[in-house]
Amino acid sequence: MQLPEDFKNKYHDLLGDDYQSFIDSFDDDSYNAFRTNPLKPKADVHLDRSRPIAYTENGYYGKVSGKTVEHQSGYVYSQEPSAMYVAEVANPTPGDKVLDLCAAPGGKSTHLAGLMQNKGLLVSNEIERGRAKVLVENLERFGVFDPLILNEDPKTLSKHFPRYFDKILIDAPCSGEGMFRKNHEATKYWSKDYPRECAIRQKEIVAEAIKMLKPGGQLIYSTCTFAPEEDEQIIAWILDNYDFKTLPIKKYDGMVSGKPEWADGNEALKNTIRLFPHLFKGDGHFIAKLQSLSSGKSKKIKHQTGNASTEVRREWEEFCKRNFQNDFYPHHLLEFGKMLYSFNPEIPNLNGLKVMRPGTPLGMIKKNRIEPAYALALAINPHDVKNVIEIDDNQWDRYVHGDTITVDAKLKKGWYLIQCRSMNIGFGKVVNGTLKNFFPKGLRFKV
Ligand SMILES: C[S@@+](CC[C@H](N)C(=O)[O-])C[C@H]1O[C@@H](n2cnc3c(N)ncnc32)[C@H](O)[C@@H]1O
């Protein structure tokens, strides 16, 4: 592929003997891969799992289509294999408070959520509004329960979450050199000075992230670029200016240590890792894991409290009684616009924050009734729902297109969780032998 001359010269000087195989790798195809979703219950899933990825439990090489039941229902997430190591390195423990600061479209957030098993708090933030909408779609499809999804700049965020998180992931906006072979367009934005410009922004983001980290907490920093200015040199800058140490990262086949000589020579940079496309089965990536050495207490914050009116609460309870089994009853309720949400009581007061989702949408508040939310169908365990209806693959084609489906005329009227091959795909309302379609208009497609 055509690469900028300045880019080639730079890596010729940096890589020496490795240069030719590095450059040649840009003419190879990128690897496709996907992750299956550990948050979803067992179902009749059709995926080729014959090529597992060694460093992530649910990762496999192979291509998946966006127009399958598995994808629509959130049983699978398509992700480049190098990107799959980042959440594994972050290794959140269920119960942790985790911030994914640069989160869209949601590859790492969905991965983190799977590792957290819906325990603890995941805050996923994306600064660009359009991308934040895609982040919402992906987290909801994945069935993450009660994530807080924000559309903020790091500076505003740090005022609301002082010394709050156990772990923060900065998957930084970068010059994207590692994605050149996947996305040829990215070479057009590149110039000799671009990595240095990106580094300025990265330092600003890191500085705000550090304010939000609990003393003793961990910071995971990753990029998809080879540029030392955005990789080792950012970590060297953190070590020089803040109280942190690097933590070693396990290396799998083809992963190599970061290069101290590409920064200030600090040997601690050997704990960082680089994924080079001529050495590793994936695109270019850099990952560092840092531990805060500062002591002191985490700050107390004012938490969000429920705000649902007595009337809405009563309607929700009635809806639950009619439609859910006894053990499913979210009771931290927030009215937000026309929607009723379940939220995680650990979240701070949301005033002054641009909130995409305060938690999981439960339902639309209508006059004297609740209409269950699509996102709830993808997050709920089918055992918690009283009425479940199974449709076949042909009916699913019609469902995602927005059509109604004819069902047994004897079925009683009301809300049903719709499944296809035991995968939850939405809620529908049965009326006189017709299953009315509530699949969101914006998500509809033709198979
Ligand atoms: C590498 S991408 C994130 C990919 C994502 N973590 C995933 O795995 O799907 C970096 C993100 O940072 C966002 N970003 C850009 N400028 C930013 C800033 N100043 N602060 C925070 N995030 C920013 C971009 O919009 C982009 O979505």
Ligand as a Chemical Component Dictionary entry (heavy atoms), coordinates in Angstrom:
data_LIG
# 
_chem_comp.id                   LIG 
_chem_comp.type                 NON-POLYMER 
_chem_comp.pdbx_formal_charge   0 
_chem_comp.three_letter_code    LIG 
# 
loop_
_chem_comp_atom.comp_id 
_chem_comp_atom.atom_id 
_chem_comp_atom.alt_atom_id 
_chem_comp_atom.type_symbol 
_chem_comp_atom.charge 
_chem_comp_atom.model_Cartn_x 
_chem_comp_atom.model_Cartn_y 
_chem_comp_atom.model_Cartn_z 
_chem_comp_atom.pdbx_ordinal 
LIG C1  C1  C 0  -9.327  4.861  19.792 1  
LIG S1  S1  S 1  -10.895 5.581  19.863 2  
LIG C2  C2  C 0  -11.698 4.618  21.090 3  
LIG C3  C3  C 0  -12.076 3.221  20.690 4  
LIG C4  C4  C 0  -12.863 2.505  21.755 5  
LIG N1  N1  N 0  -12.154 2.495  23.020 6  
LIG C5  C5  C 0  -13.241 1.095  21.388 7  
LIG O1  O1  O 0  -12.582 0.158  21.838 8  
LIG O2  O2  O -1 -14.228 0.901  20.669 9  
LIG C6  C6  C 0  -10.623 7.082  20.697 10 
LIG C7  C7  C 0  -11.844 7.881  21.051 11 
LIG O3  O3  O 0  -11.444 9.071  21.742 12 
LIG C8  C8  C 0  -12.349 10.105 21.417 13 
LIG N2  N2  N 0  -11.732 11.435 21.687 14 
LIG C9  C9  C 0  -11.326 12.353 20.797 15 
LIG N3  N3  N 0  -10.861 13.447 21.431 16 
LIG C10 C10 C 0  -10.991 13.235 22.740 17 
LIG C11 C11 C 0  -10.725 14.006 23.902 18 
LIG N4  N4  N 0  -10.178 15.219 23.823 19 
LIG N5  N5  N 0  -11.010 13.459 25.095 20 
LIG C12 C12 C 0  -11.547 12.236 25.181 21 
LIG N6  N6  N 0  -11.815 11.453 24.120 22 
LIG C13 C13 C 0  -11.548 11.948 22.918 23 
LIG C14 C14 C 0  -12.644 9.865  19.954 24 
LIG O4  O4  O 0  -13.872 10.462 19.584 25 
LIG C15 C15 C 0  -12.656 8.337  19.855 26 
LIG O5  O5  O 0  -13.958 7.832  19.938 27 
# 
loop_
_chem_comp_bond.comp_id 
_chem_comp_bond.atom_id_1 
_chem_comp_bond.atom_id_2 
_chem_comp_bond.value_order 
_chem_comp_bond.pdbx_ordinal 
LIG C1  S1  SING 1  
LIG S1  C2  SING 2  
LIG S1  C6  SING 3  
LIG C2  C3  SING 4  
LIG C3  C4  SING 5  
LIG C4  N1  SING 6  
LIG C4  C5  SING 7  
LIG C5  O1  DOUB 8  
LIG C5  O2  SING 9  
LIG C6  C7  SING 10 
LIG C7  O3  SING 11 
LIG C7  C15 SING 12 
LIG O3  C8  SING 13 
LIG C8  N2  SING 14 
LIG C8  C14 SING 15 
LIG N2  C9  SING 16 
LIG N2  C13 SING 17 
LIG C9  N3  DOUB 18 
LIG N3  C10 SING 19 
LIG C10 C11 SING 20 
LIG C10 C13 DOUB 21 
LIG C11 N4  SING 22 
LIG C11 N5  DOUB 23 
LIG N5  C12 SING 24 
LIG C12 N6  DOUB 25 
LIG N6  C13 SING 26 
LIG C14 O4  SING 27 
LIG C14 C15 SING 28 
LIG C15 O5  SING 29 
# 
